[in-house]
């Protein structure tokens, strides 16, 4: 609790109630600011990076799926891609774009 000294008597007087509430609001504000800075901001940056990577995906690029399989992009539509897995060129699977976690360009 905050105490203020009065000028005339030098005794401690109780602080107004709004000062204690202001301290609580400041502490919670700092807590939520730290939560945003360390959790939500990096997550949104990563989401934007992945969305940009998928938007720049082209036919022939090597992709890594969220399940851990590497494949080559054969066809791209609005929300799906057809990925070819393996060496025999017979395993072509249509996948949702959200199932792709990494894209490596064919010319790199």
MODELLER restraints for C-alpha pairs under 7 A, 6 or more apart:
rsr = mdl.restraints
at = mdl.atoms
rsr.add(forms.Gaussian(group=physical.xy_distance, feature=features.Distance(at['CA:1:A'], at['CA:20:A']), mean=6.95, stdev=0.5))
rsr.add(forms.Gaussian(group=physical.xy_distance, feature=features.Distance(at['CA:2:A'], at['CA:14:A']), mean=6.75, stdev=0.5))
rsr.add(forms.Gaussian(group=physical.xy_distance, feature=features.Distance(at['CA:2:A'], at['CA:15:A']), mean=5.41, stdev=0.5))
rsr.add(forms.Gaussian(group=physical.xy_distance, feature=features.Distance(at['CA:3:A'], at['CA:12:A']), mean=5.83, stdev=0.5))
rsr.add(forms.Gaussian(group=physical.xy_distance, feature=features.Distance(at['CA:3:A'], at['CA:13:A']), mean=5.62, stdev=0.5))
rsr.add(forms.Gaussian(group=physical.xy_distance, feature=features.Distance(at['CA:3:A'], at['CA:14:A']), mean=5.06, stdev=0.5))
rsr.add(forms.Gaussian(group=physical.xy_distance, feature=features.Distance(at['CA:3:A'], at['CA:15:A']), mean=5.26, stdev=0.5))
rsr.add(forms.Gaussian(group=physical.xy_distance, feature=features.Distance(at['CA:4:A'], at['CA:12:A']), mean=5.56, stdev=0.5))
rsr.add(forms.Gaussian(group=physical.xy_distance, feature=features.Distance(at['CA:4:A'], at['CA:13:A']), mean=5.25, stdev=0.5))
rsr.add(forms.Gaussian(group=physical.xy_distance, feature=features.Distance(at['CA:4:A'], at['CA:14:A']), mean=6.43, stdev=0.5))
rsr.add(forms.Gaussian(group=physical.xy_distance, feature=features.Distance(at['CA:4:A'], at['CA:15:A']), mean=6.07, stdev=0.5))
rsr.add(forms.Gaussian(group=physical.xy_distance, feature=features.Distance(at['CA:5:A'], at['CA:11:A']), mean=5.61, stdev=0.5))
rsr.add(forms.Gaussian(group=physical.xy_distance, feature=features.Distance(at['CA:5:A'], at['CA:12:A']), mean=4.64, stdev=0.5))
rsr.add(forms.Gaussian(group=physical.xy_distance, feature=features.Distance(at['CA:5:A'], at['CA:13:A']), mean=6.04, stdev=0.5))
rsr.add(forms.Gaussian(group=physical.xy_distance, feature=features.Distance(at['CA:6:A'], at['CA:12:A']), mean=6.54, stdev=0.5))
rsr.add(forms.Gaussian(group=physical.xy_distance, feature=features.Distance(at['CA:6:A'], at['CA:13:A']), mean=6.76, stdev=0.5))
rsr.add(forms.Gaussian(group=physical.xy_distance, feature=features.Distance(at['CA:53:A'], at['CA:103:A']), mean=6.70, stdev=0.5))
rsr.add(forms.Gaussian(group=physical.xy_distance, feature=features.Distance(at['CA:57:A'], at['CA:103:A']), mean=6.96, stdev=0.5))
rsr.add(forms.Gaussian(group=physical.xy_distance, feature=features.Distance(at['CA:59:A'], at['CA:73:A']), mean=5.14, stdev=0.5))
rsr.add(forms.Gaussian(group=physical.xy_distance, feature=features.Distance(at['CA:59:A'], at['CA:74:A']), mean=5.50, stdev=0.5))
rsr.add(forms.Gaussian(group=physical.xy_distance, feature=features.Distance(at['CA:59:A'], at['CA:75:A']), mean=6.02, stdev=0.5))
rsr.add(forms.Gaussian(group=physical.xy_distance, feature=features.Distance(at['CA:59:A'], at['CA:76:A']), mean=6.99, stdev=0.5))
rsr.add(forms.Gaussian(group=physical.xy_distance, feature=features.Distance(at['CA:60:A'], at['CA:72:A']), mean=5.77, stdev=0.5))
rsr.add(forms.Gaussian(group=physical.xy_distance, feature=features.Distance(at['CA:60:A'], at['CA:73:A']), mean=5.17, stdev=0.5))
rsr.add(forms.Gaussian(group=physical.xy_distance, feature=features.Distance(at['CA:60:A'], at['CA:74:A']), mean=6.30, stdev=0.5))
rsr.add(forms.Gaussian(group=physical.xy_distance, feature=features.Distance(at['CA:60:A'], at['CA:106:A']), mean=5.94, stdev=0.5))
rsr.add(forms.Gaussian(group=physical.xy_distance, feature=features.Distance(at['CA:61:A'], at['CA:72:A']), mean=5.70, stdev=0.5))
rsr.add(forms.Gaussian(group=physical.xy_distance, feature=features.Distance(at['CA:61:A'], at['CA:73:A']), mean=5.59, stdev=0.5))
rsr.add(forms.Gaussian(group=physical.xy_distance, feature=features.Distance(at['CA:61:A'], at['CA:103:A']), mean=6.74, stdev=0.5))
rsr.add(forms.Gaussian(group=physical.xy_distance, feature=features.Distance(at['CA:61:A'], at['CA:104:A']), mean=5.90, stdev=0.5))
rsr.add(forms.Gaussian(group=physical.xy_distance, feature=features.Distance(at['CA:61:A'], at['CA:105:A']), mean=4.87, stdev=0.5))
rsr.add(forms.Gaussian(group=physical.xy_distance, feature=features.Distance(at['CA:61:A'], at['CA:106:A']), mean=4.71, stdev=0.5))
rsr.add(forms.Gaussian(group=physical.xy_distance, feature=features.Distance(at['CA:62:A'], at['CA:70:A']), mean=6.87, stdev=0.5))
rsr.add(forms.Gaussian(group=physical.xy_distance, feature=features.Distance(at['CA:62:A'], at['CA:71:A']), mean=5.62, stdev=0.5))
rsr.add(forms.Gaussian(group=physical.xy_distance, feature=features.Distance(at['CA:62:A'], at['CA:72:A']), mean=4.58, stdev=0.5))
rsr.add(forms.Gaussian(group=physical.xy_distance, feature=features.Distance(at['CA:62:A'], at['CA:73:A']), mean=6.45, stdev=0.5))
rsr.add(forms.Gaussian(group=physical.xy_distance, feature=features.Distance(at['CA:62:A'], at['CA:103:A']), mean=5.97, stdev=0.5))
rsr.add(forms.Gaussian(group=physical.xy_distance, feature=features.Distance(at['CA:62:A'], at['CA:104:A']), mean=5.11, stdev=0.5))
rsr.add(forms.Gaussian(group=physical.xy_distance, feature=features.Distance(at['CA:62:A'], at['CA:105:A']), mean=6.41, stdev=0.5))
rsr.add(forms.Gaussian(group=physical.xy_distance, feature=features.Distance(at['CA:62:A'], at['CA:106:A']), mean=6.49, stdev=0.5))
rsr.add(forms.Gaussian(group=physical.xy_distance, feature=features.Distance(at['CA:63:A'], at['CA:70:A']), mean=5.65, stdev=0.5))
rsr.add(forms.Gaussian(group=physical.xy_distance, feature=features.Distance(at['CA:63:A'], at['CA:71:A']), mean=5.46, stdev=0.5))
rsr.add(forms.Gaussian(group=physical.xy_distance, feature=features.Distance(at['CA:63:A'], at['CA:72:A']), mean=6.16, stdev=0.5))
rsr.add(forms.Gaussian(group=physical.xy_distance, feature=features.Distance(at['CA:63:A'], at['CA:100:A']), mean=6.70, stdev=0.5))
rsr.add(forms.Gaussian(group=physical.xy_distance, feature=features.Distance(at['CA:63:A'], at['CA:102:A']), mean=5.64, stdev=0.5))
rsr.add(forms.Gaussian(group=physical.xy_distance, feature=features.Distance(at['CA:63:A'], at['CA:103:A']), mean=4.53, stdev=0.5))
rsr.add(forms.Gaussian(group=physical.xy_distance, feature=features.Distance(at['CA:63:A'], at['CA:104:A']), mean=6.09, stdev=0.5))
rsr.add(forms.Gaussian(group=physical.xy_distance, feature=features.Distance(at['CA:64:A'], at['CA:70:A']), mean=4.60, stdev=0.5))
rsr.add(forms.Gaussian(group=physical.xy_distance, feature=features.Distance(at['CA:64:A'], at['CA:71:A']), mean=6.64, stdev=0.5))
rsr.add(forms.Gaussian(group=physical.xy_distance, feature=features.Distance(at['CA:64:A'], at['CA:100:A']), mean=6.00, stdev=0.5))
rsr.add(forms.Gaussian(group=physical.xy_distance, feature=features.Distance(at['CA:64:A'], at['CA:101:A']), mean=5.78, stdev=0.5))
rsr.add(forms.Gaussian(group=physical.xy_distance, feature=features.Distance(at['CA:64:A'], at['CA:102:A']), mean=5.05, stdev=0.5))
rsr.add(forms.Gaussian(group=physical.xy_distance, feature=features.Distance(at['CA:64:A'], at['CA:103:A']), mean=6.48, stdev=0.5))
rsr.add(forms.Gaussian(group=physical.xy_distance, feature=features.Distance(at['CA:65:A'], at['CA:99:A']), mean=5.62, stdev=0.5))
rsr.add(forms.Gaussian(group=physical.xy_distance, feature=features.Distance(at['CA:65:A'], at['CA:100:A']), mean=4.36, stdev=0.5))
rsr.add(forms.Gaussian(group=physical.xy_distance, feature=features.Distance(at['CA:65:A'], at['CA:101:A']), mean=5.40, stdev=0.5))
rsr.add(forms.Gaussian(group=physical.xy_distance, feature=features.Distance(at['CA:66:A'], at['CA:99:A']), mean=5.41, stdev=0.5))
rsr.add(forms.Gaussian(group=physical.xy_distance, feature=features.Distance(at['CA:66:A'], at['CA:100:A']), mean=5.73, stdev=0.5))
rsr.add(forms.Gaussian(group=physical.xy_distance, feature=features.Distance(at['CA:66:A'], at['CA:101:A']), mean=5.40, stdev=0.5))
rsr.add(forms.Gaussian(group=physical.xy_distance, feature=features.Distance(at['CA:70:A'], at['CA:85:A']), mean=6.79, stdev=0.5))
rsr.add(forms.Gaussian(group=physical.xy_distance, feature=features.Distance(at['CA:71:A'], at['CA:83:A']), mean=5.78, stdev=0.5))
rsr.add(forms.Gaussian(group=physical.xy_distance, feature=features.Distance(at['CA:71:A'], at['CA:84:A']), mean=5.34, stdev=0.5))
rsr.add(forms.Gaussian(group=physical.xy_distance, feature=features.Distance(at['CA:71:A'], at['CA:85:A']), mean=4.68, stdev=0.5))
rsr.add(forms.Gaussian(group=physical.xy_distance, feature=features.Distance(at['CA:72:A'], at['CA:83:A']), mean=5.45, stdev=0.5))
rsr.add(forms.Gaussian(group=physical.xy_distance, feature=features.Distance(at['CA:72:A'], at['CA:84:A']), mean=5.17, stdev=0.5))
rsr.add(forms.Gaussian(group=physical.xy_distance, feature=features.Distance(at['CA:72:A'], at['CA:85:A']), mean=6.74, stdev=0.5))
rsr.add(forms.Gaussian(group=physical.xy_distance, feature=features.Distance(at['CA:73:A'], at['CA:81:A']), mean=6.87, stdev=0.5))
rsr.add(forms.Gaussian(group=physical.xy_distance, feature=features.Distance(at['CA:73:A'], at['CA:82:A']), mean=6.01, stdev=0.5))
rsr.add(forms.Gaussian(group=physical.xy_distance, feature=features.Distance(at['CA:73:A'], at['CA:83:A']), mean=4.59, stdev=0.5))
rsr.add(forms.Gaussian(group=physical.xy_distance, feature=features.Distance(at['CA:73:A'], at['CA:84:A']), mean=6.35, stdev=0.5))
rsr.add(forms.Gaussian(group=physical.xy_distance, feature=features.Distance(at['CA:74:A'], at['CA:82:A']), mean=5.45, stdev=0.5))
rsr.add(forms.Gaussian(group=physical.xy_distance, feature=features.Distance(at['CA:74:A'], at['CA:83:A']), mean=5.63, stdev=0.5))
rsr.add(forms.Gaussian(group=physical.xy_distance, feature=features.Distance(at['CA:74:A'], at['CA:84:A']), mean=6.47, stdev=0.5))
rsr.add(forms.Gaussian(group=physical.xy_distance, feature=features.Distance(at['CA:75:A'], at['CA:81:A']), mean=5.66, stdev=0.5))
rsr.add(forms.Gaussian(group=physical.xy_distance, feature=features.Distance(at['CA:75:A'], at['CA:82:A']), mean=5.10, stdev=0.5))
rsr.add(forms.Gaussian(group=physical.xy_distance, feature=features.Distance(at['CA:76:A'], at['CA:82:A']), mean=6.50, stdev=0.5))
rsr.add(forms.Gaussian(group=physical.xy_distance, feature=features.Distance(at['CA:79:A'], at['CA:96:A']), mean=6.06, stdev=0.5))
rsr.add(forms.Gaussian(group=physical.xy_distance, feature=features.Distance(at['CA:79:A'], at['CA:97:A']), mean=5.79, stdev=0.5))
rsr.add(forms.Gaussian(group=physical.xy_distance, feature=features.Distance(at['CA:80:A'], at['CA:94:A']), mean=6.54, stdev=0.5))
rsr.add(forms.Gaussian(group=physical.xy_distance, feature=features.Distance(at['CA:80:A'], at['CA:95:A']), mean=5.42, stdev=0.5))
rsr.add(forms.Gaussian(group=physical.xy_distance, feature=features.Distance(at['CA:80:A'], at['CA:96:A']), mean=4.42, stdev=0.5))
rsr.add(forms.Gaussian(group=physical.xy_distance, feature=features.Distance(at['CA:80:A'], at['CA:97:A']), mean=5.29, stdev=0.5))
rsr.add(forms.Gaussian(group=physical.xy_distance, feature=features.Distance(at['CA:81:A'], at['CA:94:A']), mean=5.58, stdev=0.5))
rsr.add(forms.Gaussian(group=physical.xy_distance, feature=features.Distance(at['CA:81:A'], at['CA:95:A']), mean=5.34, stdev=0.5))
rsr.add(forms.Gaussian(group=physical.xy_distance, feature=features.Distance(at['CA:81:A'], at['CA:96:A']), mean=6.32, stdev=0.5))
rsr.add(forms.Gaussian(group=physical.xy_distance, feature=features.Distance(at['CA:81:A'], at['CA:97:A']), mean=6.28, stdev=0.5))
rsr.add(forms.Gaussian(group=physical.xy_distance, feature=features.Distance(at['CA:82:A'], at['CA:92:A']), mean=6.35, stdev=0.5))
rsr.add(forms.Gaussian(group=physical.xy_distance, feature=features.Distance(at['CA:82:A'], at['CA:93:A']), mean=5.46, stdev=0.5))
rsr.add(forms.Gaussian(group=physical.xy_distance, feature=features.Distance(at['CA:82:A'], at['CA:94:A']), mean=4.17, stdev=0.5))
rsr.add(forms.Gaussian(group=physical.xy_distance, feature=features.Distance(at['CA:82:A'], at['CA:95:A']), mean=6.07, stdev=0.5))
rsr.add(forms.Gaussian(group=physical.xy_distance, feature=features.Distance(at['CA:83:A'], at['CA:92:A']), mean=5.51, stdev=0.5))
rsr.add(forms.Gaussian(group=physical.xy_distance, feature=features.Distance(at['CA:83:A'], at['CA:93:A']), mean=5.38, stdev=0.5))
rsr.add(forms.Gaussian(group=physical.xy_distance, feature=features.Distance(at['CA:83:A'], at['CA:94:A']), mean=6.25, stdev=0.5))
rsr.add(forms.Gaussian(group=physical.xy_distance, feature=features.Distance(at['CA:84:A'], at['CA:91:A']), mean=5.62, stdev=0.5))
rsr.add(forms.Gaussian(group=physical.xy_distance, feature=features.Distance(at['CA:84:A'], at['CA:92:A']), mean=4.32, stdev=0.5))
rsr.add(forms.Gaussian(group=physical.xy_distance, feature=features.Distance(at['CA:84:A'], at['CA:93:A']), mean=6.45, stdev=0.5))
rsr.add(forms.Gaussian(group=physical.xy_distance, feature=features.Distance(at['CA:85:A'], at['CA:91:A']), mean=5.39, stdev=0.5))
rsr.add(forms.Gaussian(group=physical.xy_distance, feature=features.Distance(at['CA:85:A'], at['CA:92:A']), mean=6.34, stdev=0.5))
